[in-house]
């Protein structure tokens, strides 16, 4: 049935009104329609994604587990060492305050010169300070000076002085002899001559006594010479000619007397005269054989000898009293020379009071600590390494290892770095560095594997298992056993030497499955 043409305009009017009303409604609720559209699109997207996204649990449930493989590590080739690692403080060793005994200084103890600069060194026979024009001489030794060393004193300080003089090449006598003798006094004079100062003044009046004793000796020597000359000019016996003449006179008188006594008749008067002549000749001969030295001259010589002996003894005492001594305030004993001057409190022109300066060891040292178990692995002369501020490695030597002070369980380790440049010393001083000390090392490059790679064979031999195929194949991977001898062990690896089978750098050894 066809529509009535008259109704068509009305129908179009109703449709236009409807569309116009829908458009008006859309314009009024546009935001709501947009939100609804977005929600619808999100729902559709979620449904689609849900068909493709699988949870880990669902994925694991739907996947077969992988075949387990071999855990392998390559064999390494290189030097191997077992190290003890500590932290070390870098500093100059044994800082001490220097105090000078000024009790022997005449007058006021004014610092007159030779004040050292900070950073300078004090060595053997150097001058630490000048007080009231007198030097303070540095000598090697641990015992501080506490008295003046003069002739006749005895003690360990004398032994220390003699030892110091020997170190300087001066003869002060045998250090085993604890008595300060003439040789030691002479060494004092030589010491002051070396440092360019006059020897200390001797005791008051000793020079005058020495001159008087010297004059006394000269006088006694002259007296002895005079007495000896007098004794030498006195006849001491007859000459051979005088003896022969006397013998001849006796023989002649004897012959005449015998001839007169044999005459007949005898002449009593002549016989008596000849007997007197014979007896006189005999007396004269006896006088020639007797010692005719005058006792007075000999006694004079003896007296002169006694006087000279006394004069020489007096001179020896005067010389001893005039020998130089070593005042306690003019010497500074320091151990481990040379020493570095860290700080100076003494000032030129000021009166010295308290410590004059602070000195320390001239060599930069490393000091650290370690647990007793680690420390017992170390010993003197062990080599160590640490890093310089620029990261470069530097070596050091262990000097001493010993228990710490007090109740601490840690041990002290002292090290000496190899020679450093002044710039390196300045950068390192006061820093804390990591130090590695090798307690065992291989002689060159060796093969090494982790501990886990070692297994024991049925005969007790040590073995490693080498993978020859793809380790990811697990038990299906081809492997072979190599019998080895283990060597140096470190915290992470052990040295191995193949005994049966081949083993090379880079081979993969099994450490787990």
Secondary structure, DSSP 8 states (H G I E B T S, - for coil): ----HHHHHHHHHHHHHHHHHHHHHHHHTHHHHHHHHHHHHHHHHHHHHHTT---HHHHHHTS-------EEEE-EEE--EEEEEEEEEEEES--EEE----TTSSS--BEEE----TT-EE-TT-EEEEETTEEEEEEE-SS---S-B-TT-BSHHHHHHHHHHHHTT-----TT--B--HHHHHHHHHHHHHHT-------TTHHHHHHHHHHHHHHHHHHHHHHHHHHHHS--S--HHHHHHHHHHHHHHHHHHHHHHHSSS--HHHHHHHHHHHHHHHHHHHHHHS----HHHHHHHHHHHHHHHHHHHHHHHHHHHHS--B-GGGEEEESSSSEEEEEE---TTSB--S--EEEEESSEEEEEEEEHHHHTT--TT-EEEEE-TTS-EEEEEEEEEEE-STT--EEEEEEEE----HHHHHHHTT-EEEEEEEEEE-SS-EEEE-GGG-EE-TTS-EEEEEE-S-GGGGGGS-EEEEEEEEEEE-SS-EEEEEEES---TT-EEEEE-
